[in-house]
Amino acid sequence: MSLKTIVKVSHISNLSDARYCAGMGVAMLGVSVVPSAKNYMTPQAFQDIRGWIAGPKIIAELYGLSMPADIEKVMDAYSPDYFELAFGEYQTFGHQLSVPCIIYLPKGEFKNAVARADKKIAFYIVDEPTECGEFPGEVPVLVRVSSPNILEKKLAAGCFSGIVLEGPERSRPGVTNYEALGDLLEALEERED
């Protein structure tokens, strides 16, 4: 399956979710690697998944990181292709990060971040109400999207490099509803006419 744009799915928490997303053509899978974070995935659980998927880049979501020493542990345990963290966290830990970064920018922080940008930043993430006029020049921006209506609007705007979707929620152990995520991914599918 080929998608119209780059897609990152956040908070992957199990093998079924990872394989579903990989099979749907998702380019990046986000994994919560800070023990206090929601949907935290242990290094052992991650290693069990890593061997079963091919294609998507692995994003180590560092939200809530408090100890700089933990960065090296994350590198050793997860071997991510990218780190993802908030702009404030990047200002604190950015000089210690050894792989490209994806930076989440809350509303109003975009111009401050661009002024301080460096070559370690591969993408910015913004929330879905953001409008294109806020982005000066050529900036790689991923936008969070939660519904097909907003998805079409953001794709039509043409100023975003990709889309960020939330991973599916589990209703109970072993039972995951892929309907909402599947609807968004199907709306992104390249169709041959």
Buried (B, 14 or more C-beta within 10 A) or exposed (E): EEBBBBBBBBBBBBBBBBBBBBEBBBBBBBBBBBEEBEBBBEBEBBEEBBEEBEEBBBBBBBBBBEEEEBBEEBBEBBEBBBBBBBBEBBBEBBEEBEBBBBBBBEEEBBEEBBEEEEEBBBBBBBBBEBEEEBBEEEBBBBBBBBEBEBBEEBBEEEBBBBBBBBBBEBEEEEEBEBEBBEEBBEBBEEEEE
